[in-house]
């Protein structure tokens, strides 16, 4: 083989190689393919677990491999498995979320709709906008002209607890009627009654001490307040005001109207024990 000064090879092979390199340079480069964004919100399972504050990604891989993690009810041991935001992920039997769990208690004023939808005017979401970066939502409802305590969270287990038809979470309302509540009607409400063959029951009902018989306290486990209006409309009373004054052991103490607070560890523990 002939060599140039400097020791570089010459000949057909070298020429062919250089020619091929030149052809590559001249060849049009393929356009980059557009990635499918349909799964752009999917997240690796180990990252999902780490984001939930359970452990590090490396430790999450160990937990996945040992079968401690389920996705939509099925054990997943595959490394690199991706989940959707809507998937139900459980670690050691408990449901987890890829964001920090938050529990915000609002003392709602009148004039704010209980909804997460936009275009509804002023909503309760406006009042808690700066409370947390987690995607919380209200549990239960208070009408636009109702006021009082409203709990927000992204904890699905707490949400399910409120909506449980068997247990539920008791809420205490201070209600003002357009006229005195008759004792016989109070007893009927307390004992339970039927509307269109559906049994309507409450936990407790009583007159408010020191006030007229227009004002009553009503404790129920239903998450909405439409049932309250249904009850009193059935007995021909109009409701002038509704104020949720307690949710289980949680009260409005130290929460001015229109303000909110994060639940303490003790308050959260008691709520989970209900």
MIKE-771910 format. One record per residue: x, y, z of N, C-alpha, C in turn; residue in one letter. Coordinates in pm, whole numbers, padded with zeros to 5 digits, always signed. Layout:
# residues N
XYZXYZXYZa ...
This chain:
# residues 274
+00086-00119+00000+00000+00000+00000+00088+00122+00000x +00054+00215-00085+00128+00340-00090+00086+00431+00024x +00181+00503+00074+00152+00594+00184+00204+00731+00151x +00130+00834+00194+00177+00970+00184+00265+00998+00303x +00334+01111+00292+00407+01155+00410+00308+01177+00524x +00348+01139+00637+00257+01149+00751+00188+01019+00779x +00204+00921+00691+00157+00785+00719+00011+00760+00689x -00059+00850+00620-00200+00824+00591-00215+00735+00470x -00305+00637+00470-00322+00544+00359-00380+00613+00237x -00338+00565+00119-00391+00614-00008-00451+00498-00083x -00521+00526-00193-00573+00417-00276-00723+00421-00283x -00780+00317-00348-00922+00313-00377-01006+00311-00250x -00960+00235-00148-01041+00224-00025-01054+00359+00043x -00943+00429+00052-00946+00559+00117-01033+00654+00039x -01017+00648-00098-01097+00737-00182-01246+00704-00168x -01278+00574-00167-01418+00533-00155-01478+00580-00024x -01397+00569+00080-01447+00611+00211-01475+00760+00213x -01380+00838+00155-01400+00983+00153-01520+01021+00067x -01539+00948-00043-01651+00976-00132-01783+00949-00061x -01785+00839+00014-01908+00807+00087-01938+00912+00192x -01833+00961+00260-01853+01066+00359-01908+01192+00294x -01855+01223+00174-01904+01341+00103-02050+01324+00063x -02085+01202+00021-02223+01175-00018-02317+01191+00101x -02268+01148+00216-02350+01162+00337-02374+01308+00369x -02267+01387+00352-02280+01530+00380-02379+01597+00285x -02376+01550+00156-02464+01611+00057-02607+01562+00065x -02627+01443+00123-02762+01384+00128-02852+01467+00219x -02975+01487+00176-03069+01564+00259-03097+01493+00391x -03092+01569+00498-03116+01512+00630-03266+01493+00652x -03306+01381+00709-03449+01358+00732-03504+01457+00834x -03629+01498+00809-03693+01590+00902-03723+01518+01033x -03705+01588+01145-03734+01523+01274-03881+01488+01284x -03906+01369+01335-04043+01324+01347-04111+01392+01467x -04239+01421+01451-04315+01482+01560-04356+01372+01657x -04323+01394+01783-04354+01292+01882-04503+01293+01913x -04552+01175+01945-04693+01162+01981-04713+01218+02122x -04795+01319+02134-04816+01382+02264-04931+01321+02344x -04987+01214+02291-05103+01155+02358-05066+01102+02496x -04938+01064+02513-04894+01011+02641-04798+01106+02712x -04806+01235+02675-04710+01331+02730-04725+01350+02880x -04843+01316+02933-04866+01333+03076-04833+01207+03156x -04796+01099+03087-04760+00976+03157-04631+00997+03236x -04617+00924+03344-04501+00940+03431-04452+00802+03475x -04319+00788+03483-04263+00660+03527-04312+00630+03668x -04340+00504+03691-04399+00463+03818-04310+00497+03938x -04179+00477+03922-04091+00508+04035-04089+00657+04068x -04101+00741+03965-04107+00885+03986-04239+00923+04052x -04346+00858+04007-04478+00881+04065-04475+00857+04216x -04414+00745+04255-04405+00709+04397-04318+00808+04473x -04206+00847+04411-04116+00943+04475-04183+01078+04493x -04258+01121+04391-04328+01250+04399-04434+01249+04508x -04485+01131+04539-04586+01120+04644-04525+01127+04782x -04392+01133+04789-04324+01147+04916-04303+01016+04990x -04321+00904+04920-04306+00774+04985-04159+00742+05010x -04077+00761+04908-03935+00726+04915-03864+00782+04793x -03735+00749+04777-03660+00792+04660-03695+00704+04540x -03653+00745+04420-03682+00664+04301-03613+00527+04311x -03490+00528+04360-03417+00401+04370-03487+00306+04466x -03532+00360+04578-03605+00276+04674-03739+00232+04615x -03800+00319+04534-03927+00284+04472-03911+00164+04379x -03798+00158+04308-03772+00044+04219-03772-00087+04297x -03716-00082+04417-03712-00202+04503-03853-00241+04545x -03932-00141+04584-04069-00170+04627-04152-00225+04511x -04129-00171+04390-04200-00220+04272-04163-00365+04245x -04033-00394+04251-03984-00529+04222-04037-00632+04321x -04060-00589+04444-04108-00683+04546-04260-00695+04550x -04329-00626+04458-04474-00643+04445-04558-00561+04541x -04501-00454+04595-04575-00370+04690-04662-00265+04622x -04650-00253+04490-04720-00147+04418-04822-00206+04321x -04943-00150+04323-05046-00191+04228-05092-00070+04148x -05130-00094+04023-05185+00009+03936-05320-00041+03887x -05424+00032+03920-05561-00008+03885-05593-00150+03930x -05545-00183+04050-05576-00312+04111-05485-00426+04074x -05386-00404+03985-05297-00511+03943-05154-00483+03988x -05086-00584+04038-04947-00570+04081-04859-00545+03959x -04774-00443+03968-04682-00409+03860-04540-00423+03912x -04459-00508+03845-04319-00527+03885-04223-00483+03774x -04278-00434+03664-04197-00395+03549-04124-00263+03573x -03992-00264+03555-03914-00142+03568-03943-00049+03449x -03959+00078+03475-03985+00173+03368-04131+00184+03330x -04218+00113+03400-04361+00117+03372-04413+00260+03390x -04498+00305+03297-04552+00440+03304-04701+00439+03339x -04742+00538+03417-04881+00548+03457-04939+00681+03413x -05071+00684+03402-05143+00806+03365-05188+00878+03492x -05211+01008+03484-05259+01082+03602-05390+01027+03658x -05469+00963+03571-05600+00912+03614-05592+00771+03673x -05475+00707+03666-05460+00571+03719-05466+00572+03872x -05516+00462+03926-05517+00445+04072-05394+00366+04113x -05302+00434+04180-05177+00372+04222-05180+00354+04374x -05150+00234+04418-05148+00206+04562-05012+00148+04602x -04965+00197+04716-04841+00145+04773-04874+00077+04905x -04845-00052+04912-04872-00131+05032-05019-00117+05074x -05108-00110+04973-05251-00107+05000-05313+00031+05010x -05231+00136+05029-05284+00272+05044-05268+00349+04914x -05372+00420+04876-05367+00498+04753-05273+00616+04769x -05195+00644+04665-05101+00755+04670-05127+00850+04553x -05077+00972+04567-05093+01075+04464-04956+01129+04429x -04932+01166+04300-04800+01213+04259-04770+01356+04304x -04850+01409+04391-04825+01543+04444-04853+01541+04594x -04801+01641+04661-04816+01649+04805-04963+01660+04842x -05007+01580+04937-05145+01588+04981-05167+01714+05063x -05279+01780+05040-05309+01905+05108-05451+01901+05162x -05471+01970+05275-05600+01973+05341-05626+02117+05385x -05717+02184+05316-05742+02326+05340-05887+02345+05385x -05904+02416+05495-06037+02441+05550-06072+02588+05531x -06178+02613+05455-06221+02749+05422-06347+02787+05499x -06353+02912+05546-06476+02967+05602-06539+03050+05491x -06626+02987+05415-06682+03047+05293-06780+03162+05323x -06765+03274+05254-06865+03381+05264-06973+03360+05158x -07077+03441+05163-07180+03436+05060-07124+03486+04927x -07191+03448+04818-07159+03504+04687-07055+03428+04607x -07012+03310+04657-06912+03230+04586-06970+03092+04558x -06964+03051+04431-07015+02919+04392-06916+02810+04429x -06967+02697+04473-06882+02582+04504-06864+02498+04379x -06763+02532+04301-06736+02461+04176-06591+02483+04136x -06538+02390+04057-06403+02406+04002-06410+02450+03856x -06531+02467+03804-06550+02506+03665-06527+02656+03648x -06473+02693+03532-06454+02833+03501-06581+02890+03438x -06591+03021+03436-06706+03085+03376-06829+03085+03464x -06811+03059+03593-06923+03057+03687-06921+03179+03779x -06849+03282+03740-06838+03399+03827-06740+03371+03939x -06763+03432+04053-06674+03410+04168-06697+03270+04225x -06589+03197+04244-06599+03061+04297-06509+03046+04420x -06532+02938+04492-06451+02910+04611-06305+02886+04576x -06279+02847+04450-06141+02823+04409-06062+02954+04408x -06130+03066+04387-06064+03196+04393-06014+03224+04534x -06087+03178+04633-06054+03206+04773-05935+03125+04823x -05912+03007+04763-05802+02920+04809-05691+02910+04705x -05690+03002+04610-05594+02996+04499-05449+02994+04546x -05420+03062+04656-05282+03071+04705-05253+02976+04822x -05346+02886+04849-05331+02798+04966-05225+02690+04944x -05218+02636+04822-05126+02525+04793-05108+02512+04643x -04998+02450+04604-04975+02421+04461-05039+02289+04420x -05084+02211+04518-05152+02085+04489-05290+02112+04430x -05337+02020+04348-05465+02037+04280-05580+01993+04370x -05619+02080+04462-05726+02048+04556-05862+02082+04496x -05964+02024+04554-06101+02056+04513-06191+02046+04635x -06306+02115+04633-06394+02111+04749-06463+01976+04765x -06477+01934+04890-06547+01810+04920-06686+01848+04970x -06786+01813+04894-06921+01855+04927-06951+01991+04866x -07070+02044+04896-07111+02170+04837-07174+02262+04940x -07157+02390+04915-07234+02494+04982-07287+02583+04871x -07417+02615+04874-07475+02700+04772-07409+02837+04767x -07428+02906+04657-07364+03037+04639-07397+03132+04755x -07520+03126+04804-07560+03216+04913-07550+03151+05051x -07493+03031+05056-07466+02967+05184-07326+03004+05229x -07297+02984+05355-07166+03020+05408-07120+02912+05506x -06996+02926+05550-06945+02832+05650-06831+02746+05599x -06807+02638+05671-06689+02556+05649-06701+02468+05524x -06590+02465+05452-06579+02383+05332-06437+02329+05327x -06425+02197+05313-06293+02133+05312-06248+02106+05169x -06120+02137+05143-06058+02111+05012-05943+02013+05032x -05931+01918+04939-05819+01825+04946-05798+01757+04811x -05684+01692+04795-05657+01607+04680-05642+01462+04726x -05683+01435+04850-05674+01303+04909-05802+01225+04877x -05790+01128+04787-05907+01052+04742-05969+00972+04856x -05889+00924+04949-05943+00846+05061-06034+00932+05149x -05993+01058+05171-06075+01148+05251-06204+01181+05175x -06192+01203+05044-06310+01230+04963-06409+01114+04970x -06357+00992+04958-06443+00874+04964-06510+00862+05101x -06438+00902+05204-06493+00895+05340-06615+00987+05352x -06606+01106+05294-06717+01201+05299-06838+01149+05221x -06811+01080+05112-06919+01036+05023-06975+00899+05059x -06918+00837+05161-06964+00704+05200-07110+00707+05245x -07191+00622+05184-07332+00618+05220-07354+00551+05355x -07258+00469+05399-07273+00398+05525-07222+00481+05644x -07106+00544+05626-07047+00620+05737-07061+00769+05715x -06986+00823+05620-06992+00966+05596-06925+01046+05707x -06923+01176+05691-06865+01267+05791-06973+01366+05831x -07006+01375+05960-07115+01465+06002-07078+01612+05987x -07175+01691+05941-07158+01836+05931-07274+01903+06005x -07240+02007+06081-07340+02077+06161-07371+02212+06097x -07501+02237+06072-07545+02360+06008-07630+02444+06103x -07609+02573+06097-07696+02669+06166-07789+02725+06059x -07918+02700+06074-08015+02734+05971-08117+02833+06026x -08146+02936+05949-08249+03033+05986-08365+03020+05888x -08484+03002+05942-08605+02983+05862-08687+03112+05858x -08787+03114+05770-08871+03232+05757-08976+03241+05867x -08994+03131+05941-09091+03129+06051-09049+03022+06152x -09111+03025+06266-09077+02929+06372-09099+02785+06324x -09006+02699+06358-09021+02556+06325-09110+02492+06431x -09220+02436+06388-09312+02370+06480-09245+02249+06544x -09276+02226+06670-09217+02113+06741-09252+01981+06674x -09375+01970+06624-09416+01845+06559-09335+01820+06431x -09303+01928+06360-09221+01913+06240-09077+01878+06276x -09027+01939+06384-08891+01906+06430-08881+01758+06463x -08984+01704+06530-08981+01563+06568-08990+01472+06445x -09068+01514+06346-09078+01434+06223-08944+01428+06151x -08876+01542+06148-08744+01546+06084-08646+01459+06161x -08652+01468+06294-08560+01390+06378-08583+01240+06360x -08708+01199+06350-08742+01056+06341-08723+00999+06201x -08709+01089+06101-08696+01044+05964-08831+01038+05895x -08833+01067+05768-08958+01068+05693-08927+01035+05547x -09029+01012+05468-09011+00974+05328-09060+01083+05234x -08984+01102+05127-09025+01188+05016-09017+01103+04891x -09130+01078+04830-09138+00992+04711-09072+00857+04737x -09110+00797+04850-09063+00664+04892-08914+00660+04925x -08850+00775+04934-08709+00779+04973-08698+00828+05116x -08631+00749+05200-08618+00785+05341-08518+00899+05358x -08560+01004+05426-08475+01119+05457-08445+01114+05606x -08319+01103+05641-08282+01095+05782-08169+01192+05814x -08167+01239+05937-08062+01330+05982-08000+01273+06109x -07885+01325+06144-07820+01281+06268-07887+01346+06389x -07901+01477+06383-07962+01550+06494-08030+01676+06441x -08129+01725+06516-08189+01855+06489-08239+01911+06621x -08219+02041+06642-08262+02104+06767-08273+02254+06746x -08346+02319+06837-08352+02464+06835-08219+02520+06885x -08183+02637+06837-08060+02702+06881-08087+02772+07014x -08007+02739+07115-08025+02798+07248-08012+02950+07241x -08104+03017+07310-08097+03162+07320-08149+03235+07198x -08204+03163+07103-08257+03226+06981-08404+03187+06963x -08467+03249+06866-08607+03214+06837-08613+03077+06772x -08732+03024+06762-08748+02891+06703-08739+02892+06551x -08705+03009+06498-08673+03017+06355-08534+02959+06326x -08451+02955+06430-08313+02911+06413-08294+02771+06470x -08240+02683+06387-08220+02544+06428-08079+02498+06392x -08034+02399+06467-07909+02331+06434-07941+02197+06374x -07878+02165+06261-07905+02039+06191-07773+01970+06159x -07762+01845+06202-07641+01767+06175-07676+01656+06076x -07604+01653+05965-07626+01551+05863-07492+01499+05812x -07495+01387+05741-07374+01331+05683-07371+01344+05531x -07480+01396+05474-07483+01418+05330-07382+01526+05291x -07316+01512+05176-07210+01606+05137-07262+01735+05075x -07388+01737+05033-07442+01857+04970-07536+01930+05064x -07580+02049+05025-07677+02119+05108-07814+02126+05040x -07828+02062+04924-07959+02058+04859-08057+01977+04942x -08005+01878+05016-08092+01796+05100-08156+01882+05210x -08084+01985+05256-08138+02072+05360-08260+02147+05308x -08248+02201+05188-08361+02273+05130-08477+02177+05102x -08444+02057+05061-08547+01956+05035-08627+01928+05162x -08556+01915+05274-08621+01884+05402-08722+01993+05440x -08676+02118+05440-08763+02225+05492-08870+02267+05391x -08842+02251+05263-08946+02278+05164-09061+02178+05177x -09025+02055+05214-09126+01952+05233-09226+01991+05342x -09177+02064+05444-09263+02107+05554-09306+02254+05540x -09289+02308+05418-09336+02444+05385-09266+02556+05462x -09132+02543+05472-09052+02650+05531-08954+02701+05425x -08933+02831+05426-08830+02889+05340-08704+02911+05423x -08590+02885+05364-08462+02903+05434-08407+03042+05404x -08376+03116+05510-08319+03249+05495-08166+03244+05490x -08108+03153+05567-07961+03141+05565-07917+03003+05610x -07803+02961+05554-07740+02833+05590-07594+02861+05621x -07550+02814+05736-07411+02834+05778-07357+02702+05832x -07256+02646+05764-07193+02523+05813-07093+02562+05923x -07124+02526+06046-07043+02570+06160-06943+02464+06207x -06959+02342+06160-06864+02237+06200-06865+02123+06099x -06747+02066+06076-06732+01943+05998-06663+01844+06089x -06741+01745+06138-06689+01654+06240-06638+01738+06358x -06508+01728+06391-06451+01803+06503-06394+01938+06460x -06398+01967+06330-06340+02091+06278-06441+02205+06293x -06395+02319+06346-06484+02433+06366-06426+02558+06300x -06503+02667+06307-06462+02794+06245-06370+02875+06335x -06333+02823+06449-06250+02896+06543-06121+02943+06475x -06092+03072+06489-05970+03134+06435-05966+03138+06282x -06082+03117+06216-06087+03130+06070-06190+03238+06036x -06149+03360+06012-06244+03466+05976-06314+03431+05845x -06431+03488+05825-06506+03463+05702-06422+03503+05580x -06413+03413+05482-06336+03440+05362-06191+03395+05372x -06150+03344+05489-06013+03299+05509-06008+03147+05518x -05887+03094+05516-05868+02949+05520-05748+02915+05608x -05734+02786+05639-05617+02737+05711-05587+02595+05667x -05465+02551+05688-05427+02411+05664-05460+02331+05791x -05510+02210+05774-05537+02126+05889-05408+02090+05959x -05413+02087+06091-05297+02043+06168-05288+01890+06161x -05176+01835+06203-05159+01690+06203-05262+01623+06293x -05290+01687+06406-05387+01631+06500-05528+01631+06440x -05564+01741+06373-05696+01750+06311-05711+01647+06200x -05605+01628+06121-05610+01531+06012-05620+01389+06065x -05545+01359+06170-05548+01226+06230-05688+01193+06280x -05752+01290+06345-05888+01267+06396-05987+01249+06283x -05966+01324+06174-06057+01312+06059-06046+01174+05996x -05925+01121+05990-05904+00989+05930-05959+00877+06018x -05975+00906+06146-06024+00803+06239-06176+00790+06238x -06245+00883+06174-06391+00878+06171-06441+00758+06093x 
